[in-house]
């Protein structure tokens, strides 16, 4: 890891955090999350756990 990358992570946290796209099957809200597993995610709009990954 370069010194610049180390400094960026120290100041701003991990820079290249992967985001995953999801859609709620109940209210059809689309959202992103850092969580990869749909089993741990709730819809931010309605709270449903009936979520699918959007490609």
N, C-alpha and C positions, 0 to 999 in steps of 0.2 A: 504494500500500500504506500502510495506516495505521501510525502510530508504535507502537501496541500490537501489531499483527501482526508488525512488524519485530522488536520486542523478544521476542515469543514465539518466533519463528524463531531468533533469536540464542541464546536460553536453551535451547530444547528441540528445535531442528531444525525441519524442515518439519512443520507441524502436520497438514495435510490430505493425508497420503500415501495415495494410492489403493491398495487391496488387492484382489487378484484371487482368486477361489475356484476350486480345482482338485480333481480326484479322480484317484487312481491307478487305471489299468485292470487292474493286476495284483493288488494287495492291497486295493483299494477304499478306501484311506485318504482322508479329506477334509482339505484344508488350505488355508491362504491364503498368498499371497506378494505381494511388491511387484513381482515380475517379471511382465511382461505376455505374454511369448512362451513358449509351452509347450515350445519347442525348447531352452530354456536351463534348464529346471527338472527336478530329480530328486525323486522321492518321499522325504520325510523318514523314512518307515517302512522301505521296502524298497530304496530307491535306484533304482528303475525310472525310465526316461525315457518310459514309455508313459503320458502324462498327458493328461487332457482338462479343458477349462474347465467348471465347474459354473455354471449360470445361476441 
